[in-house]
Structures are given as C-alpha cells and as structure tokens.
Amino acid sequence: MNTTTIGWIGLGNMGIPMAEQLIKAGYGVKVYNRSKAKETALKQIGATVAATPKTLIAETDVLIIMVSDDAAIEQIFNGENGLFAETVSGKIVINMSTVSPAISKAMAQKCLEKGNRYLDAPVSGSVKQAETGQLVIMVGGEKTAFDEVKPILETMGKLALRVGDSGSGNSAKLAINSLLALYAQGLAETVLFANAQGIKTEDLLNLINNAAVGNIFTKIKGDAITGDNYKAAFALKHIVKDLGLAKAEGLDSPLAQTALSTFQSAASAYGEEDIIAVIKQLKA
C-alpha cells in the first residue's frame, strides 16, 4: 500500500473515475465534495470523507482539486473553511482543473507563502480515459514538486509532462482545448456539407477515419453523430469557458474567434450536451 495520503476535492464526471484510479492503486484517499451524494460511490471502495477543505488539507499529504472554474477555485482556497483557513505547511496542492493561468500563479504564490507547493496539472482526455488511467497530464510548477508527485499523476494518466513554471500547464490545456473546438466545429461543418451533396454521414465518416485526416476524435464524435447521442463526455458549455479563457490570454486568431462565436451561440440550447452537439446549432 502507498503511504502517501491523498485529499481529493471535486467529484464530477472526471473527478470520480480519477480518484478511483488512486484508490485502486492502494493510496489512502480522503474526499470532499459540496454535493455529499457523490461521495457515496468512493466511500464504498475505501475512501474516507472530510467535512471541509480546511480539514482535508490538514489530514492529507497531497491535495488534488478537480473542479469546473476559477470561481470554484477561489472558494476552495479562500472560503471561510477553505484551504487557506488552515495553518499547515509541507503540503503539495495539485490543481487539475481547467482554469486560468492567472489564478494558478496567484494560488501558487499564496501556497508558497504558507510553506506549501502548488502545481497546475490539467488533463486532456474524457471520461473513458479517466476510467482507464489514460489521461494526458500537463503540469506547471516547481520541478522538485512535480518529481515527487509524478507517480501519483502517472496512476491517472499515460503521460505526465512538466511544461514550465506555474500557469504553464493551464496555458497548454487552453491551447489543446482550442484545437478541440476547431476539430469539433470542423467535423460538424464537414458532415453537413457532405449531407447537402447527398453523401451519407456513415459513408463520409468511413472515408475520414480511413484517411490521413482521421483520428480518435473523429471516430468517437462521428459515432456520436451517427448514433444521435449527445450525452456529454465533455459538455459544450465547458468549451465556451475554455475559449473565453484562451481569448483572455491573447488567442485572437480568425479560427478561434469564429469557434468562440459559434459555441457561444450554441450554449443556450445545447450547453449541457456534448461538444459535438454544435452540429445541431450549425444545422439550425
């Protein structure tokens, strides 16, 4: 059994299977989630529960956060019972959320002032990859801290790569998700164009996936289109957030601006559905 104890905050679609990987690997895992019902599944396989983030950081060695946005991070760190409400040192905080580089830099500095270390380590991959430990993890922060927790990260991912100092992991994730948006809109537009020419979606996707332009994304999302299955593996509303963060960091290329406009338009009707539901907005 691994002797490092891990605290986990955030039990959404990604957080639960990621935490499960750690429990299965023999780590002692203690969780905190605002919605208490989501803690049940992990308790059944050996996790324990903390009442607040404040108590969680005091009772564990490494703390991992997987939540939705900057506002959630602010609350977790600076709330009344947040991480900074506890006087502890020697901890490593790993923020695996897709948030702004700016908030990671700010939290890293505050952690350092309190004698703790912070890594931003967002992931590329969806629920299936989380369930099988095949995520790609990009990390910003101190190299010694990264080296210490790399075995933990490699339990959840097939690749854990440090790309620079604090905020760099978030920057890399925003770059990747910007490409994800372009892939999704490009695939949707290509299918609709082919359909307008009388070409069946199934035939087009068969051609794409056997050609140089095919990849895992076109296969998975192509299957979603043909199956009319838009259950969210990665919700469309999240790509709107990520493109907005990328824009704030200076991404203003023509393709990125177009994608942001398209996904913003789609969000009101299809925000809770999968990113490839953008095809329904483009078809309207």
N, C-alpha and C positions, 0 to 999 in steps of 0.2 A: 504493500500500500504506500502511496505517495504521502510524505509527511507534510508537505505544503498545504495549508488550508486556504480555500478559495471562497471569497464572497462574491455573490452574483446579484446584480440589480438589473431588472428588465426581463420579463418573461413573455415576450411577444412571439410571433411566428418563428423568428430566428433564435431568440434567446433560449427557449425551452430545449430545442434539439442540441444547441451548442453546449448548454450546461449538462445535458445528458451525456454527452461525449466525455466530459470531465469526470462525472460520477462513475461511468463505466470503466474509465482508466484507473480508478482507485483513489482519486482525490476526494478529500473531505470537502463538501460544498455546502455552504450556508447561503440561503437566498432571501432577498427582499423584493417584494413587488407590491405596487399600490393596489392592484386587484388581487385579493387574497385567494380567490378561487383558483388562480393559475399556479399557485404554489403546490397544490394538491398532488399533481402528477409527479413532481420531483420529490416530494416527501415520500411517496410510495416506493421510490427506488433508492432512498437513502439520504436525501438532502435534509438538512435542518433549516429552521426559519428564524430570521431576525426581525425584531419589531420595527426597527428604523435603520436608515443608512448609518446613523451615528453609532449605533451598537454594532452594526455589521463590520465596519472598518476596525473597530476595537478588537473584534473577536476572530479576525482572519489575517492571513499574511499578505495575500494578493487579492485585490478587489477588481472585478471586471464589471463594466457597465455596458448594457446594450439597450438603448432607448431610442426614441424617434427623432429628437431635435434639440436645438440649443436651449429652448425654454426648459425642457425636462432636465438637461444637464445643470442649468442654473439652480433649479430646485433641489436636485440631488446633492449638490455641493454646498449651496448657500442657504438652504431652507432651515427652518427652526431646529429640525432634528437631522440636518444634513451632515455630510462628511466633515465639513469644516467646523461643525459644532463640537466635535470630539478632539481632545488633545492627545494625539498619538503621533509617533514617528516611526520610521523604518519600514513603512508600507510601500508597495508598488500598486498604483492605480492604473488599470488598463481600460481606456475608453474605446470600445469597439463600435460605437455609434457613428453614423454618418452625419457629422456636424461641421461647423465652420472651422477652418484653421485658426481663426482668431480666438475662439473660445477655448480651443485646446492650448494655445500659447498662454492664455490668461490662467487657466486652471493648472497648467504645468508650473508656472511661476509661483502660484499660491501653494501648491503642494511642496515645492522646493523650500519655500519659506518655513513650512511646518516640519521639515525634515523627512518628507516623503518624495517619491518619484512618480512621474506620470508619463504614460505612453499613449499616443493616439494610434489605434490599430483597427481601423475599419476593414470590412471584408468585402470581397467580390464573390458572388455566388448567391444562390437562393435556398429555399427550404430543403430541397433534395440534397444539396451539397452540405448543408448544415447537419442533416441527419446521417450522412456518411463520412463526416470529417474530411471533406474535400474542398473546403473553402480556400480562397487565396487571401492572405492577410498582409496588408501593407502597413508599415509601422514607422511612426515618427517619434523621436525622443532619444534619450541618452543610451549609448551603445551598451554600457555595462548592465543597465536595467533590462534592455532587450535580451542580452545574452542569458540573463538569469531566468527570464520567463519564456524563452523560446521553446523549451519542451512543452510548456502548457499550451502555447499557441499552436504548436505542431500536432497536439492532440485533436485540435478542432479543424486544422487545415492541412492541405497538401503542400502549401508553401507559405512560409512566414518570412518576409523580407523587410529589413530596415532600409528606408529610402532617404532618411535625413533626420534633421532635428525636429523639435516639437512643431506640429502642424503639418509636417510633410506627408504623413500618412493620410490625413484628411484631404490634402491637395491632390494626391494621387487618386484617391477614391472619387473625387469630383471629376477628375479627368476621365476616369473609366466610365463613370455613370453618364457623362456627357456623350461618350461614344455609344453607350447603351441606348440612349434616347434616339440617336441618329439611326442606329440599327433598327429600332422598333418602328420609327416612322418610315424609314426607307423600305422595310419589308412590307408594311401595310400599303404604302403607295404602289409598290410593285405588283402586289396581288390585285389591287383594284384596277390598275391599268391593264393587266393581263385579262382580267374578267371582262373588262369593257371591249376587249378584242375577241371575246368568245372562247378564251382559254380557261379550262377548268382549274380551280385552285389546286386540286390534288396533283394535276399534271405539272403545273408550274413548280410546285414545291419539290416534286420528284426531280425535276431538272436542276433546280437550285441546289438541292442537297447532294447531288452527284457532280456538281461543278465546283470550280475553284472558289466561288463566292459563298458556298455553303459552309455552315459551321454549327456548333451545338445550339446556338441561339436560334438560328433559322429553323432547325429541326424541332426544338421544343415549342417555339412560338408558332411555327407552322402547324404543328399538331393541335395547338390551342385554337387556331383559326378554323381549321377543318372540322374540329370537334365542337365548335361553337362553345368553347369552355373558357370563360374569362375569370374564373376564380383566381384571386390574387396570390401569385407566388411573390411578386414584387408589385405592390399597389401603385397604380398610376399617380396617385396624389404625391407619392414619395419622389417621383422623378421631377415633378414640378418644384418641390422643395429643393432638390439637389441642383437642378438647373439654375434656380434662383441663387443658391449659394455660389455656384460657379460664376454666374454673372457678376456677383458682388466681388469676386476675386479677380475679375478682369476678362472673363471669357465673353467676347462680343463678336465672334465670327458670324458670317451670314448664316451658316447652317445651324449654329447654336441658337441664334436669335429666332430663327424660324421654328425650331423644335420647341423652344420655350413657349412661343405664342400658341403653337398647336396644342401642346399638352395643357396649358392653362385653359384653353377653350374647352378641352375635353373633361377637365377635372370636375366640373359641377355635376355632370351626368354620370361619369364613369370613374370618378376618383377612387372608389373603393374596389374597383375591378383591377385586373392585371394590366400591366403597362401596354400589352398588345391590344387592349380594348380601344386604343387610339384608332384602330381601323374603323370602328363604328362612328367615331367623330368625323373621320375623313370621308366616310360613305354618305353621311347625312346631307 
